[in-house]
Amino acid sequence: MFIKNFIMNHGMRLVMFNDHCNLKLLSVAPTRFASTLIMLKRFRKIKNGLQQMVISPKWADYKEDDVRKAASVKEKLLDELLWDDIDYIISFTEPIYEMLRKADTDRPSLHLVYEWWDSMIEQVKKAIYRKERKQPHEESPFWDAVYKVLMARWSKSNTSLNCLAHSLNPKYYSSEWLSEDTNRVAPHKDLEITRERKNCILRYFANEDDRRKVNIEFANFSMCMQEFGSGDAMKDRFIMEPITWWAVHGASAPSLQAIAFKVLGQPCSSSCCERNWSTYNFIHSVRRNKITPQRAEDLVFVHTNLRLLARRSPSYNESATQMWDVGGDEFDSLEESNVGRLEIANLSLDEPQLERVLFNVDDEDEDLEDVVQVE
């Protein structure tokens, strides 16, 4: 981050940067999710602009006490080895980042986590082996270290419920999905998934007869027997959404169908709840410690709906004023100097209506009722 700090900490350098780059070089808080990767991706996007900046006459004419730093920055930005390293870092961290971002939503995804992890690990390995120019069967100390870190995290995150949800996804039994990769096996043939699925069912059904009934239903489902062996049921496994498939073809296994409706509609992350708590924390701050619970609840409701409407707007991604949420958790403290800064940085990025409501809290509720109606 030496280059970023050197450019951003002086007005003249910043002016030169803005003349050559159409994107802002924003500072991401250290606690922001994947902040290093975000900054590297932004550097990669503005590579040409940065190089044009340091070879321009203005950069050569610019003199001050840290001339040696300027020369060092120029040397680094023109060094293709630096950009090769950046490309390499992005190539093997991007799959991890993308997988976490997909999981970091309130969409039903509990039944997809296993596939995401397997795909992510394979992509990371390919990126590392491609850089090291090694064959898949060869040893790579760096890949071994990365794999150890990934599996340590997976062992903490994986639960029996994940395995049950994975087992109830009809897509993973279809011939189309299995044929995409020779290493794939159906969930009922995977020892780890089978063991955890049985543990989950054991906890869910304490009665032995109920448990045996569910296991028989699962056997019929996984082996395409009885009603599950019909032509439409087998063809739809790969095409339909899992919960839709169970609604259409799962009536012959009522107990298993009821479980499928529950687990296949679950998100795999609590981040949506944490975002809600963070929003409440922005609203019920030191300045607003006397706000009533009902008013705070209404403001959280307003914030969530306005953000949803903003992201559904066709002009959202085209807006020239759209900015990143660059504050992260950096200002999330109760110090007097920080009061209000995080609120403005995070809540008014793309919701001007919300800005007017939130930052005029000393007024009466005259306009709040109209905004709360947003759905």
N, C-alpha and C positions, 0 to 999 in steps of 0.2 A: 504493500500500500504506500510505499515511499513515493512512487510516481504521482498517485492521486493527491497525497498531502502536499507535494511540491507545487502542483498545478493549482489546487484549490485555495492555498493560503496566501495568494498575492493577487491583487486586482488586475495588474497588467497581464499576467499569465492567464488569468481566467478570461479576460477579454479575447486574447489570442485563441484560447480553446474554443470559445463560443463562436468565433469567426470561422472555424474549420470543422466543427462538429455540430450536427443537427440534433444530437441527444445530449441531455444534461449528464454530467458526471456526478451523480448523487451519492451522498455518504449514507451508507446503510448501517444502522446500529449494530454493535457486536452481538447483541442478543437476538437479533432478527433471524428468522428461520433461514438457514443456508445462506447467510450474508456473504460469505466468501465466494461461493459459487455465483451468486447474483452479480457481484462486482466483476468477477472474471468474465461472465457473459456480456456484461455491459462494455468492458474493455475490448472484447473481441468485436463487438458491433461498431465501435468507433475507432478501430485500428487505423483505417486510412486517414481519418481526420487527425488523429494524433501524430501520425508520421508526417502528414503535410504541415502540421503546425511546427514541428521541430526543424524542418528543412526550409521553412519560409524565411525570407530576409528579416522579418520582424524578430524572429527568435535569435538570429545571429546578431542583430543590432542591440538586443536587450542585454544590458549590463547591470550588475549589482553585486553585492558582497558574495553571494553564493553562486558564482559563475561555474565553479566546479560541479556543483549539484546539477546545474542546467546541462552541462556537458554530459554528465552521467545519465541524466534522464534521456537525452537525445540518443546516446549510445544504446541504452536499453531498448528504447522504442524502435530503433532501426535494426535490432538484433533479431533475426528470424528464429534463432534458437529459443528466445523468450516466448515468441508466439507459438512455436511448436509445443513448448511445455504447457502453455495455457490451453491449447487445443487438446492436449493429452489429458490434463486434469479434468476439463469439461467432459471429455468423451467417456471417462469411467465413473464420474460422479453424477452426470446427467441422468442415467437410468435410476439411480438411487433417489435423486431429487424428484423425478417424475412420479415414481412409485409412491413416495410419501405424500406428494401433492394430491394424487388421486385418492389416497386413503384419508386425506385431511378434509373431508367434506361430510355433509349430512345425508348424502345419497346412500341407498342400500348397497353395501359393498362387502359385507362380512363374508359372503360366499365367494368373493373374488380374490381375497388376500393371498391364498396359497399360490394361485396362478401368477399373480403379480410378483410375488417373491421369487418364484422359480425363474420367471422371465427376466427379472432384474438381475439376478445373480449370473445368469447366462450372458446377458449383455455386458455386464462389468468384466467378466472373464474374457470375453472376446476382445473388448477394447484393450485390456492389459496385454493379452497375448499378441494382438496385432502390433502394438507398439514395440514389444520385446521380440517380435518376429519368431515366435515359438509355435510349435505344434501343440494341439490340445493335450497330448499325452505327456508332454515335457513338464519338468518342474519349474515353478516360478516362485521364488521367495516372497516377492511383493504380493502376488496374488494370494499366496497362503496367508499372509498377514491380513490382507483385506477380507478374505473369506472368514477368517477367525473372528474379526470384528462384526461382520454381518451376521454370522451364525449366533454369536453371543447375544446380539440384539434380538434376533428371531426367537431364541429360546426364552427370552423374557416376555416377548409379545404374544407368542403362540399360546392358544388356549384350546381346551376341548371343544368349546363352542365354535371356534374357527373350523375345526375338523368336521364337526357335525354339519355346519353350513356348507362346507366344501362337498361333503358327501351327498347332500340333498340337491345339488345343482345338476339338473339332468344333462346339461351341455357336456359335462366331463365324462359321460358314458357314451356319447355319440361317436360313431366311427369317423365323422369328419374331424372332430377335435383330436381324437387319438392319432389319426393319420398325419397330423401336422408335424409331429415330432416322434421319432421312433422310441425315444426314451420315456414317453408318456404312458402311464397306466391308469386305468379307471380307479376311482377312490376306494372301491371295495377290495381292490387287489394290493393296495398300499398298506403295509403293516403298521406304520406309525399312525396314519389317519384312521385305520380300523380300530386300533387300540384306544385312541382318544375318543372316537365316536362312541364306542361301547361304554367308556367311562361316563360320557355325557348322558347317554340314555339311562345308565344305571342310576345316576343322580336325579334324573328327571322322572323316572318311573320307579318308585320304591316297591310297588307290588310286582311280584315275579310273573304273574299271569299277564298283566298289562305289558310288561317288558317283553315277554315272549311274543305277544301279539304284534308289537311294534317291530321287533326284529324280523318276524315273518313278512310283514309288510315291506320292510326295507329289502329283504331278499327278493321279493317279487319285483320291486322297483329297479334294483340294480341289475338283475338278471333278465329284465324284460319278459317276465312271466305273467300269465293271466291277462288282465286288462292292460297292463303296461306293454304287452307285446303286440298290440295292434299297430297297423301300418302308420296311422296318423301320429300316434303317441311316440313312436320311434323316430319318425321324420322330424317332428316338431322339437325334439330335444335340442337340436343344434340351432334352430331358427328362433324359437320363442324365448321371451324373457322367462327366467326360472319360475317366478311367482305366478305368471300367467299360465305357464305349462301345468303347474300343480292345480290351478283353478279349473283347467279344462280336463286334465287327464288323471287327477289324483283322487277322485271320489271313492275308488275301490280300496283306498288305504286311509280311512278317515283320521286315525291317530297320527300317522306320519304326515298327512296333509296339514293338520293343525300345527304341527311343529314347523313344517316348511314355511307356512305363512308367517310364523313369528321370526324365524332366524333369517329368512331370505329378504326380509324387509328391514333388517338392522344395519345401521352404519357401523364401521369398524373403528371409529375414533370418537373420542369425547370432545374433540376440538370445537364442535358447534356449540356445546354447552359452555366451554371455556370462553368462546367469543362473546357469548351472552353475558357471562360474568364480567368480562373486561368492559363491555359496553356499560354495564351497571356501575362499574368502578369509575368510568369516565364521568358519569352523570352524578353519582352521589360522591362528590369530591369534598375537599376541605371547604371550598366556598359554598357548597350547597349541603352542608351537613344537617340542615333543618328541613330538607325537602321531604314531603310525605311519601310513604311507600307506594301509594297508588299513583302519584304523579311520576315517580321514578319508573314504575312499571310501564306507564303509558309512554314515557320517553324512550324506553328500551324498545317497545313495540314500534314506535314511530321510526326509530333509527333502523331497525331491521328491515322494515317494509320499504323505506326510502332507498336503502342500499339495494334491495332486491329489484325495485323498479328501475333504479339507475343502471344496473347491470343488464337489464332486459331492454333498455333503450337502444335503438339502432345507432344513435349518435355517440354512445358511450365510448367505444373504441376509436372513434374518429375525432374525438374532442381534442383540440390542441392544448387545452388547459388541464387535461388529465395528468395527474402526477402519481408517483409511487407513494405507498405508505412507508416512508423512509424512517419514521421515528422508531418503530419497533417498540421495545420495552425500555429504551434508553432513558426516557423521562418519567417513567412510571414510579414516582416517589412522592412523598408527602411534603417535601421541602417547599417552602414558600416560593422560591425562585422558579419552581417547576409547575406550580399550580396553573392550570389552563393551557400550558404549552402542548401537552400530549393530547388534550381534547381537541384543540384546533388542528394539530397536525394529522390526527387520525379520523376525526369525525366530519371535517369540512372539506375533505379532498374532492368529493364529487356529489355532495348533497347540500346545495346552497339553501334549500328549504329547511333542512335540519339545523344548519348554522343559525338561521334566524330564530328558530324555536329554542334551541339549547342555550344560546348565549345571551338570551333576554329573560333569564329565569326570574329576575326580580319583578317582572311584570306579572299581571294577573293571568288567569288561565283563558283569557278571551279568545286566543287563536288556537289553543291546544286541541280543543275538541274537534275542530275541522281537520287537523292533521292526523289525529288518531284514527280517523275513518279510513286511512290508506290501507288497502289489503293486498 
